Amino acid sequence: MKKINILYWIFTVLFAALMFSSAVPDIISSDDAVKFFKMMGYPLYLLPFLGVAKTLGVIAILIPGFPRLKEWAYAGLTFDLAGAMYSIIA
């Protein structure tokens, strides 16, 4: 059981680091993020909103307890990744 718990936290921290590293450019509206959003045709006011939403999702995932909150955070981050994938494919 301890091995599963260790694997859970390893993958959770890796996923959280990935999502947080994609949230920081959105929050600070970096040049690359702005350029990408303009290329995709999305309004620029979504950048900080998405960055803050990703950051709150990462915090919710890393805080122990609150299973319902974690569930919604994982769902939100999954929707974010699915939307990003669809935007690139379309």
C-alpha positions, 0 to 999 in steps of 0.5 A: 500500500505504501508503494501505491501511495508513493507512486500516487504522490510522484505522479500528482506532483509531476502533473501539478508541476506541469500544470503550474508551469503552463499557468505562470505564462498565462498569469503574467501574459508572456509574449509567447502566450499572447502571441499563441492566443492571438494566433488561435483567435482567443480573446486575451482577457482569458489568459489571466483567468485560465492561469489563475484557474490552473493555479487554484486547481493545482493547489486543490490537488496538492492539499490533502483531504477535500476529495470532492474539491480534488475531483472537481480540480482534476475535472477542470484541468482535464477540460483545460487540456482537452480544450487545448488539444482540440484547439490545436487539432482544429 
